């Protein structure tokens, strides 16, 4: 007897889509986070206020609401723009694109604060030493500031990744066939909801457990050579 009543392949496909969504969203949110952190630390008051408004709004609105706003509101806005330039065909945004855009935008705000704190944690003396050795600003950033920042950012980065993976479950509400939606459809067909939801709970736990081990190894590697007091 099949454990998942013949839906094993369907759940596997949903799992792969969830991982694809998570990894792509992570990459984009990291870029947004770095740009946001650098903008906040740039010294520009206008840029600081703009990015601060972005992070404040994101942290103040539930993720589910943002997902629905991006998916349905995004459809309306893009088609309005298309009509304004004379494009008459309806543009349908795929749930995958909407999901990646929403999750990236949300966690870009959290990555902004993570990276900003990490940049500020780098001792100023190291940067001054780089300048005294004749390095220009780009060299100081690439050889001293950025590598040091990554070490300080790892704990917060890891936490953001783990929360992001679980947040991908929200895409099922806009019709994307991730593993949550696959499990929901299978549960409805077999009338075995507990079986399928416990299965995807185990899969999420497996993903986060493997991630934790990988992050722990990265932190250990980044701290290698440091003296413990």
N, C-alpha and C positions, 0 to 999 in steps of 0.2 A: 504493500500500500504506500502510495506517495505521501510524504509528510505534508506537502503543500497542495495536494490534490491535483497535480499536473500543472500547477502555476509556477513551478520553480524557474523556468526560463523567463517568464514574464517579470518575476520579482528581480531576477538577475539583471535584466535589461533596465528596469527602473533604478536599480542600484548603480549601474554604470552611468546612467544619465544624471543621477544625483551627484556622483563624484565629478563628472564633467562640469556640471553647473557650479559645484563648490570650488574647484580648482580655477576655473575661468574667473569666477567672481573674486576669488582671493587675489589673483594677479592684478585685476583692474582696481580693486580696493587698495592694494599696496601702492599703486601709482598715484591714486587720488590722495592717499594718506601722506605720501612723501611730498607731493605738491602742496597739500594743505599745511603740513608742518613747516615747510620752508617759507610758505606765504605768511604764516603767523609769526615766524621769527625774522622776517625780512626787514622789519622796522617801518613798513608802510602802514599807517593807521587805517586807511581805506581798505586795504587788503586784509588786515587783521579783522576789521569789523565784518567784512563780507564772509570770511571763513568762519568766524565765531558764530555768525548768524546761521550758517549752514550746519555746524555741529550742534548748536542749540536746538534748532528745529528738528533735526534727525533724532536727537535723544529725547525729545518731548512728545513725539508721535509714535503710537504703536506700529510695529513692523507690519502687521496684517493690514492696517489702514493704508500704509504707504504702498504696499503691494497692490492693493485694489486701486489706489489713486494713480499709480504709474501705469497699470495695465489699461484701465478704462479711460482715465484722463489722458494718458499718452496717445491712445487711439484717436480721441477727439482732437487733441492739439495738432498732431501730425497731419491729419486729414484736413484740418482747417488751414494749416500752412500750405498744403498741397493745392487746395482750392484757390487760395489767394494768389498763387502763381500760375493758375490756369490748368493744373493737373486734375482731371475729372475722375479718374479711376480710384476706387476706394483702396486705401492702404491698410492691410491687415497685419498688425504686429503679432509675431508668434509669441506664445507663452514663454518659450525658452529665452528669447531676447529680452522680454519684459522682466523675467525672473532674474537674469544676469544683471540687467541694468539696475533693478531695484536693490538687490542684495549688495551689489558693488557700491552703489550710492550710499546705502545705509552704513556699511562697514568701512567705507572710505572715511566717514566721520570719526569712527572709533579709532581707526588706524592713524588718523591725523593727530589725535591726542596722544596715542601711544608713541609715535615717532617724535612728536614735539618734546615730550618728556625725556625721551632717550637722547635727543640732541642736546638738551639742556643739562643732562647728566654727565656729558663729556667734560672733563676738567679743562678749564680755559688755558691753563699753563701749557698743556700739550699743543694747543693751537698756536700759542705765542712762540713756543719752541720751534714749530714748523716754519713760522714766518722768519724767525731769527736765522734759520738755516738757509734762507733764500727761496723758500717755496712760495709760489703764487697762490691765489685764493682757490683755484681749481685743484691744485696739488694738495693743499691743506685739506680740502673737502674730501677728495678721493682717497688719500693715503692715511689720513688721521681721523677726521671727523666721522665720515661714513662708516668705516670699519668698527670704530668704537661705539657708534650709535647702535649698530646692529646687535652688539652684545647686550646693551642695556634694554633694547626693544624686545628681545626674545620672549621674556615671560608674558608681557602684555600681548605680543603678537600671537603667541600660542593660545592664549585665552580667547582672543578674537576669532581665531581659526576654529576652535572647538565650538564656540557659540554659533558661528556662521554655518557650520556643517548642519547643526540641528535646525537652524532657521530656514534651510532649504526646503523643509517640509511644508512651508507656507505656499510654495509654488503649486501645490496640488489644488489649491482653491481657484486658480486661474486656468486650470485644465491641462497643465503639463503632466505628462505621464512619468513622473518620478516614482520612486518605490512606494511612497505613501499612497499616491493615487492608484497604482497598480494593486496594492494590497486592499484598498477600499473597494475596487471593482471586483477583485477576487472574493473578498468577504461577502459582497452582495450576491454573487453568483452561487456561492457554496453555503451561505448562511453559517459561516465559521469565522466570525470577526476576531475572536480571541486568538485563534491560530495564526492568522496573518499579521495582526498587529503586534503580537509577541515576537513574530519572526523579524519584522522590520525594527522593532526595539532592539533586538539582539544585533542586527546589522549595524545600526547606529552606534551601539556600544562597542562593537568590534572596531569600527572606523575610529572612534575617539580613543580607544585603548591603544591601537597601533600609532595614532598620532601623538599621544602622550609619550610613548616610548621613544619615538623619533625626535620629539622636541626635547626630551630629557637628554638624549644623546648629543643634540646640537648645543644645548646649554653647557654640558660637561666639556664638550670640545672647545667652546668659546672661552671657557674659564680655565683651560689647560695652561699650566705654567704660572698661575697666580698663587701666591702664598696664602695659606689659610691661617687666620689668627687664632 
